[in-house]
Amino acid sequence: MRTIETKVYTIDEHPNKEKCFEWIRDNWHDLNQHSVDDVVCSIKKLSEVIGGTYDFSIGQCPDRGEHLSFLDYDEEALKNLNADDLPLTGVCYDADLIEGLQNDDVYKVLRALHSDSEYLYSDEGLEELCEANGYEFDEDGIIN
């Protein structure tokens, strides 16, 4: 039998935070998937409220295949929605989606989603994530 000791560090203690951030970026590609799921729920709920049809393909980072459209919906029902009340799912993306469609800028919600993802994968966002969750890393920056 042998015993192997490994030093572990919180993000604040780690001698090379960038190694930790690099490891997360290389291995966790779905950190903001929960926000994508929230946007999808908002899209579906909005369609229930205003009728018509919708079509979308979205992700946490922009890519060439992304699109979002609503067709043949009740414009009066849309007009009567107060985006500030977050009337669809109660999530912030409700407001971006409603305001965007009301102002012929349905992609507003996608810009908000992409901005949130960009922040989450930034050094500041990753540091906040690691601190909030108490993640520990070995000397090579690999999460323990």
C-alpha positions as CSV (number, residue, x, y, z in Angstrom):
1,M,0.0,0.0,0.0
2,R,1.1,3.5,-0.7
3,T,-0.2,6.9,0.2
4,I,-0.2,9.8,-2.3
5,E,-0.6,13.3,-1.0
6,T,-2.0,16.0,-3.2
7,K,-2.0,19.7,-2.4
8,V,-5.4,21.3,-3.2
9,Y,-6.1,25.0,-3.4
10,T,-9.2,27.2,-3.6
11,I,-9.2,29.6,-6.5
12,D,-8.0,32.4,-4.2
13,E,-5.1,30.3,-2.9
14,H,-4.0,28.8,-6.2
15,P,-0.5,29.9,-7.4
16,N,-1.7,30.0,-11.1
17,K,-5.4,30.9,-11.4
18,E,-5.1,31.0,-15.2
19,K,-4.3,27.2,-15.2
20,C,-7.6,26.6,-13.4
21,F,-9.5,28.9,-15.8
22,E,-8.0,27.2,-18.7
23,W,-8.9,23.7,-17.4
24,I,-12.5,24.8,-16.9
25,R,-12.7,26.3,-20.4
26,D,-11.2,23.2,-22.0
27,N,-13.5,20.8,-20.1
28,W,-16.8,22.5,-19.2
29,H,-18.4,23.5,-22.4
30,D,-22.0,23.8,-21.0
31,L,-21.6,26.2,-18.0
32,N,-24.4,28.4,-19.3
33,Q,-26.7,25.7,-20.6
34,H,-29.2,26.5,-17.9
35,S,-29.6,29.9,-19.4
36,V,-30.2,28.4,-22.9
37,D,-32.9,26.2,-21.3
38,D,-34.4,29.3,-19.7
39,V,-34.6,31.1,-23.0
40,V,-36.2,28.0,-24.6
41,C,-38.8,27.9,-21.9
42,S,-39.5,31.6,-22.4
43,I,-39.9,31.1,-26.2
44,K,-42.3,28.2,-25.7
45,K,-44.4,30.1,-23.1
46,L,-44.5,33.2,-25.2
47,S,-45.9,31.2,-28.1
48,E,-48.6,29.8,-25.8
49,V,-49.6,33.3,-24.8
50,I,-49.5,35.0,-28.3
51,G,-50.3,32.0,-30.5
52,G,-48.8,31.5,-33.9
53,T,-45.7,29.4,-34.6
54,Y,-42.0,29.7,-33.7
55,D,-38.8,28.3,-34.9
56,F,-35.4,28.5,-33.3
57,S,-31.9,27.1,-33.0
58,I,-29.9,28.7,-30.2
59,G,-26.8,28.1,-28.1
60,Q,-24.9,29.7,-25.4
61,C,-22.4,31.1,-27.9
62,P,-23.3,32.6,-31.3
63,D,-22.7,30.5,-34.3
64,R,-23.7,30.6,-38.0
65,G,-26.8,28.4,-37.6
66,E,-28.6,30.4,-34.9
67,H,-32.1,31.8,-35.7
68,L,-35.3,32.7,-33.9
69,S,-38.6,33.6,-35.4
70,F,-42.3,34.0,-34.5
71,L,-45.0,33.9,-37.2
72,D,-48.7,34.5,-37.4
73,Y,-49.0,35.5,-33.7
74,D,-51.6,37.8,-32.0
75,E,-50.0,41.2,-32.1
76,E,-52.5,42.6,-29.7
77,A,-51.7,39.9,-27.1
78,L,-48.0,40.7,-27.5
79,K,-48.6,44.4,-27.1
80,N,-50.5,43.8,-23.9
81,L,-47.6,42.0,-22.2
82,N,-45.6,44.0,-19.7
83,A,-42.0,42.7,-20.0
84,D,-41.1,44.2,-16.6
85,D,-43.4,41.7,-14.9
86,L,-41.6,38.7,-16.4
87,P,-45.0,37.2,-17.1
88,L,-43.8,34.1,-18.9
89,T,-41.5,32.1,-16.7
90,G,-40.3,34.7,-14.2
91,V,-36.8,34.6,-15.6
92,C,-35.0,37.7,-16.9
93,Y,-35.0,36.4,-20.5
94,D,-38.8,36.9,-20.5
95,A,-38.2,40.7,-20.7
96,D,-35.5,40.5,-23.4
97,L,-37.7,38.2,-25.5
98,I,-40.9,40.3,-25.1
99,E,-39.3,43.7,-25.6
100,G,-37.3,42.4,-28.5
101,L,-40.4,41.0,-30.3
102,Q,-42.4,44.2,-29.5
103,N,-39.6,46.3,-31.0
104,D,-38.9,44.1,-34.1
105,D,-35.6,42.9,-32.5
106,V,-36.3,39.3,-31.5
107,Y,-32.5,38.7,-31.4
108,K,-32.3,40.9,-28.3
109,V,-32.8,37.8,-26.2
110,L,-29.9,36.0,-28.0
111,R,-27.6,38.9,-27.5
112,A,-28.4,38.9,-23.7
113,L,-27.8,35.1,-23.6
114,H,-24.4,35.4,-25.4
115,S,-23.4,38.3,-23.2
116,D,-24.1,36.2,-20.1
117,S,-22.1,33.3,-21.5
118,E,-19.2,35.5,-22.4
119,Y,-19.1,36.8,-18.8
120,L,-19.4,33.4,-17.3
121,Y,-16.4,32.1,-19.2
122,S,-14.3,35.3,-18.4
123,D,-11.7,35.2,-15.7
124,E,-13.9,37.2,-13.5
125,G,-16.9,35.0,-14.1
126,L,-15.0,31.8,-13.6
127,E,-13.4,33.1,-10.4
128,E,-16.9,34.0,-9.1
129,L,-18.2,30.6,-10.0
130,C,-15.2,28.8,-8.3
131,E,-15.6,30.9,-5.1
132,A,-19.3,30.4,-4.9
133,N,-19.1,26.7,-5.3
134,G,-15.9,26.2,-3.2
135,Y,-14.1,24.4,-6.0
136,E,-10.6,23.1,-5.2
137,F,-7.8,22.6,-7.7
138,D,-4.6,20.7,-7.7
139,E,-1.3,22.3,-8.6
140,D,-1.9,21.6,-12.3
141,G,-5.2,23.6,-12.2
142,I,-7.4,20.5,-12.4
143,I,-10.5,20.5,-10.3
144,N,-10.3,18.1,-7.5
